[in-house]
Every structure is written in C-alpha cells, then in structure tokens.
Amino acid sequence: MLVLPGCTPASAARGQTPEDAKEYLRTLPGIAAAEVSVEQSTSGLDASNSNRALIILTLEPESTNETIADSEIDAIVQTGWSVHASRELANGVGIGVRGAPDLSVGKLLQRSGWVEEGAAVPGRTSAIVPASLLRERLGEWPAAAPTAMQCRMSSCGG
C-alpha cells in the first residue's frame, strides 16, 4: 500500500464509520440523539488539509455534570477518535451538546482528564479535544471503537 507523507490510512481492523459511531452513541444513557461527521479544513498557502471528528449530542434535559459518568465521557471521546476519515484527525475531536441547560461539556472533559494541563477550561456547549492528548491516552488514530460491554464494565452512566 502506498502511503503519502502526512497521510495515515485508517486500519481496517480499527475504527468505525460515522454512522456506526452515531448508532453506538445513541445507546449511551442520557443521549437522546447523536450526529457524527468529519470536518475537513484547508488552510495556509500550501493548502494543507486536516480533519476533525465532530460529535453533536442532544442530551436528555435532566442531564447534568453529576449524572454523566467519567466512563461515559471517555466512551464519547474514544468514539470520536475511532471515526474513519480520508486522513488522520489532526485537529482532534470536537464535542458539542444541546438540550441540557445545566451541563458544561468543558467541565466534564476537564473532570475526566481530557483537558491538557494548564489549558483553559473549554466552553459550556462545545469543546475540542486535541489530537496530541487523544494519541497520548488512546494511541494512534483510529482508536478501536468502544463497545457497549466496555461501557457497562466501566460503569458508564452508573
């Protein structure tokens, strides 16, 4: 297989499609709906391309920072890092939430260790987990897709 510099092919044995990721996320407690996509951006004079997985969750209105377990946040982040794309997710994983006015995605990510040391706490309704932190905690992209069994064993939502 020919691999161009700067391109990392998705392993066939790891990762998942955005549609599979969406289906998985909808099985997690407190999630009413999920959208998963890959954002592509082009910047600079050399037209460098980079990707970011984007997860938008519609949560049950009663969801709060206290009702969402760290293991559920880990599963959501791992899901994003496992999404197949045309090239590596160099811009990390973006997570947005709606439908739960008493929840702060930034504080949840910070509590679960998904905010880099010394970085400002991300926003209330959206945040980006940088690729460097994803590689450090989950390994190279694409990560293995989380499973329902993994989530249950780590007390997801419990």
C-alpha positions as CSV (number, residue, x, y, z in Angstrom):
1,M,0.0,0.0,0.0
2,L,1.3,3.4,-0.9
3,V,1.1,6.0,1.9
4,L,1.8,9.6,1.1
5,P,3.7,11.8,3.6
6,G,1.3,13.3,6.1
7,C,-1.4,10.7,5.3
8,T,-2.2,8.0,7.8
9,P,-4.6,5.3,6.4
10,A,-7.3,4.0,8.7
11,S,-6.7,0.5,9.8
12,A,-9.3,-1.9,8.6
13,A,-9.2,-3.7,12.0
14,R,-9.8,-0.5,14.0
15,G,-12.1,2.4,13.9
16,Q,-15.7,2.8,12.6
17,T,-17.8,4.7,10.2
18,P,-19.6,7.9,11.4
19,E,-22.9,6.1,11.0
20,D,-21.7,3.2,13.3
21,A,-20.4,5.8,15.8
22,K,-23.7,7.6,15.8
23,E,-25.6,4.3,16.5
24,Y,-23.2,3.5,19.4
25,L,-23.6,6.9,21.0
26,R,-27.3,6.7,20.9
27,T,-27.1,3.6,23.2
28,L,-25.4,5.6,26.0
29,P,-27.5,6.7,28.9
30,G,-28.9,10.2,28.7
31,I,-28.3,10.7,25.0
32,A,-31.5,11.4,23.0
33,A,-29.8,11.8,19.6
34,A,-26.3,12.0,18.1
35,E,-24.7,13.3,15.0
36,V,-21.2,12.3,13.9
37,S,-19.3,13.8,11.0
38,V,-15.8,14.6,9.8
39,E,-15.0,18.3,9.3
40,Q,-12.3,19.0,6.7
41,S,-10.4,22.3,6.7
42,T,-7.9,23.7,4.3
43,S,-5.5,26.4,5.4
44,G,-2.3,28.1,4.5
45,L,-0.6,28.9,1.2
46,D,0.4,25.2,0.8
47,A,-3.3,24.2,1.1
48,S,-2.7,21.8,4.0
49,N,-5.7,19.7,4.8
50,S,-6.7,18.5,8.2
51,N,-9.7,16.7,9.7
52,R,-11.6,16.8,12.9
53,A,-14.3,14.4,14.1
54,L,-17.4,16.3,15.2
55,I,-19.9,14.8,17.6
56,I,-23.1,16.7,18.4
57,L,-25.1,15.2,21.2
58,T,-28.7,16.0,22.1
59,L,-29.0,15.1,25.8
60,E,-32.0,14.4,27.9
61,P,-33.0,17.7,29.6
62,E,-32.3,16.3,33.1
63,S,-28.7,15.6,32.3
64,T,-26.2,17.4,34.5
65,N,-22.4,17.2,35.1
66,E,-23.3,14.9,38.0
67,T,-25.4,12.4,36.0
68,I,-22.8,11.7,33.4
69,A,-20.0,9.4,34.5
70,D,-16.4,9.8,33.5
71,S,-16.5,6.5,31.8
72,E,-19.3,7.8,29.5
73,I,-17.2,10.8,28.6
74,D,-14.3,8.5,27.9
75,A,-16.5,6.4,25.6
76,I,-17.7,9.6,23.7
77,V,-14.2,10.8,23.2
78,Q,-12.9,7.4,22.1
79,T,-15.8,7.2,19.7
80,G,-14.7,10.4,18.1
81,W,-11.1,9.3,17.8
82,S,-12.2,6.0,16.2
83,V,-14.1,7.6,13.3
84,H,-12.7,6.8,9.9
85,A,-11.8,9.7,7.6
86,S,-9.8,10.3,4.5
87,R,-6.8,11.3,6.6
88,E,-5.8,11.4,10.2
89,L,-7.9,13.6,12.6
90,A,-5.1,16.1,13.0
91,N,-7.5,18.6,14.5
92,G,-8.7,16.2,17.2
93,V,-12.3,15.6,18.2
94,G,-14.9,18.3,18.7
95,I,-17.8,17.6,21.0
96,G,-21.0,19.8,21.2
97,V,-24.0,19.3,23.4
98,R,-27.5,20.7,23.4
99,G,-30.7,20.0,25.3
100,A,-29.2,20.0,28.8
101,P,-29.1,23.6,30.2
102,D,-27.4,22.5,33.4
103,L,-24.4,20.8,31.8
104,S,-21.0,22.1,30.8
105,V,-19.1,19.9,28.3
106,G,-15.9,21.8,29.2
107,K,-16.1,20.9,32.9
108,L,-17.0,17.3,32.1
109,L,-13.9,17.0,29.8
110,Q,-11.7,18.6,32.5
111,R,-13.0,16.3,35.2
112,S,-12.4,13.3,33.0
113,G,-8.8,14.4,32.2
114,W,-9.5,15.4,28.6
115,V,-8.2,19.0,29.0
116,E,-4.4,19.4,28.7
117,E,-2.5,20.5,31.8
118,G,-2.6,24.3,32.2
119,A,-5.1,24.8,29.4
120,A,-8.2,26.9,29.9
121,V,-11.5,25.0,30.6
122,P,-13.3,24.7,27.3
123,G,-16.8,26.1,26.7
124,R,-20.1,25.1,28.2
125,T,-21.7,23.8,25.0
126,S,-18.7,22.7,22.9
127,A,-15.1,21.8,23.2
128,I,-12.2,20.3,21.2
129,V,-10.0,17.5,22.5
130,P,-6.6,18.0,20.8
131,A,-5.1,15.2,18.7
132,S,-1.9,15.1,20.9
133,L,-4.0,14.3,24.0
134,L,-6.0,11.7,22.1
135,R,-2.8,10.0,20.9
136,E,-1.4,10.1,24.5
137,R,-4.5,8.4,26.1
138,L,-5.9,6.3,23.3
139,G,-3.0,5.6,21.0
140,E,-2.7,6.2,17.3
141,W,-5.7,7.1,15.1
142,P,-8.1,5.4,14.5
143,A,-8.7,4.0,18.0
144,A,-10.7,0.9,18.5
145,A,-14.3,1.6,18.6
146,P,-15.7,1.4,22.2
147,T,-18.2,-1.4,22.8
148,A,-21.4,-1.5,24.9
149,M,-19.7,-4.1,27.0
150,Q,-16.7,-1.8,27.7
151,C,-19.1,0.9,28.8
152,R,-21.1,-1.4,31.1
153,M,-17.9,-2.8,32.6
154,S,-16.6,0.7,33.4
155,S,-20.0,1.7,34.9
156,C,-20.9,4.0,32.0
157,G,-23.8,6.1,33.2
158,G,-23.9,4.5,36.5
